[in-house]
Amino acid sequence: MVLVSVQYRLTKESEKWGGVDAITWPAQGEDCLDAVQYVYENASKLGIDRSRMACWGGSAGGHLCAYTALAGSERSEKTTLRAAVSYYPPTNILELYSDIDPKVGIDRHVLQADSFESLLLGSAKTGIGLGEIIEHLNTTTAPWPHLLQLAESVDPEMYISNKSPNMLIAHGTMDHTVPFKQGERLAAALAHFKRTRVFLTAEGCDLAAEPRSCWQKTIIDTSAWLYDELKKPAALHRV
């Protein structure tokens, strides 16, 4: 097995990358798709079987893994993955705030202009936060239709098709960073399109749960699932 760690542009690194536009979505998604294509094109040198590639990520990485797997399968053979593992992923940023369970809460702000979600949508340049975009969902004058379209393009479920790879999604029921319902949303969307998916519930676990034993069984089950997916013959990996 060969592991590849993918680095992508962060929303708070605008100076490093030449300005806000360079770190506004879809920059992060493009970085991940480019990484998959690089690995595909250099598979022989890296000792990788290009027909058995998968991604695994958590939180923001879980979102990008899901996006890469789903959007990549639509783009080309060079960005197509065999399987994807997405842990506690944000999957629908327009619904993220409404998905917060009042019994669990959240440990960060979401709607303000300096939230991670808002920065992803270019708020460092526009000054417009996610909350304002949600307030203007039905506004037809600029800049709201563009911002709404941009926000929707972040969501992995927008790219589900009959080419989508098999996926495993895991989420903790006590997640204070990404609401549990966000993981459920992606699993439901995959089911709606009749795509093979597994949804693992980590009861009582938070995203940054300590001790790590909270996630131990989930990680073991995930590893077994991924091993089985990657060892399937190529013609059977989406049944």
Sequence and secondary structure as in RCSB ss.txt:
>XXXX:A:sequence
MVLVSVQYRLTKESEKWGGVDAITWPAQGEDCLDAVQYVYENASKLGIDRSRMACWGGSAGGHLCAYTALAGSER
SEKTTLRAAVSYYPPTNILELYSDIDPKVGIDRHVLQADSFESLLLGSAKTGIGLGEIIEHLNTTTAPWPHLLQL
AESVDPEMYISNKSPNMLIAHGTMDHTVPFKQGERLAAALAHFKRTRVFLTAEGCDLAAEPRSCWQKTIIDTSAW
LYDELKKPAALHRV
>XXXX:A:secstr
          TT HHHHTSGGGGSTTHHHHHHHHHHHHHHHTHHHHT  GGG EEEEETHHHHHHHHHHHHHHHH
 GGG  SEEEEES    TTTTTTT  TTT  SS  SSTTSHHHHHTTHHHH   HHHHHHTTT  STTHHHHHHH
HHHT GGGG  TT  EEEEEEETT SSS HHHHHHHHHHHHHTT  EEEEEETT  TT SSGGGGHHHHHHHHHH
HHHHHHS GGGTT 
